[in-house]
């Protein structure tokens, strides 16, 4: 299996090394680590990075929006709290359901 350093992964995908580190921080693309702690990107990671770029361009999404959608999936308690808050806000619940479905479709792609 071919593995890439952060610099080579950045060159292959069009992201900067700094942005790849940020994407890892917000847990959108989390590469493996070598025994010495270096990031090690595999083909799957590179494909995720390419798809993330296409997703952002196609739907005009910001990384923080995607990071929050991913966080909602990872943290059921947060999702429940946001659902409750939006339900109490009246019509905002309709908007949230639409946004949630949109984000789920995007993340599933």
JOTAHU-V555559 format. One record per backbone hydrogen bond with DSSP energy under -0.5 kcal/mol. NH is the residue of the N-H (numbers start at 1). CO is the residue of the C=O. If there is no record, write none. Layout:
nh: (NH/NH)
co: (CO/CO)
This chain:
nh: (4/9/10/11/12/13/14/15/20/21/22/23/24/25/26/27/28/29/31/32/34/37/40/41/46/47/48/49/50/51/52/53/54/55/56/57/58/59/60/61/66/67/68/69/70/71/72/73/74/75/76/79/80/81/82/83/84/85/86/87/88/89/89/90/91/92/93/93/94/95/96/97/98/99/100/101/102/103/104/105/106/107/108/109)
co: (41/5/6/7/8/9/10/10/16/17/18/19/20/21/22/24/23/23/29/40/38/34/32/4/42/43/44/45/46/47/48/49/50/51/52/53/54/55/56/56/62/63/64/65/66/67/68/69/70/71/74/75/76/77/78/79/80/81/82/83/84/85/86/87/89/89/86/90/91/91/92/93/94/95/96/97/98/99/100/101/102/103/104/105)
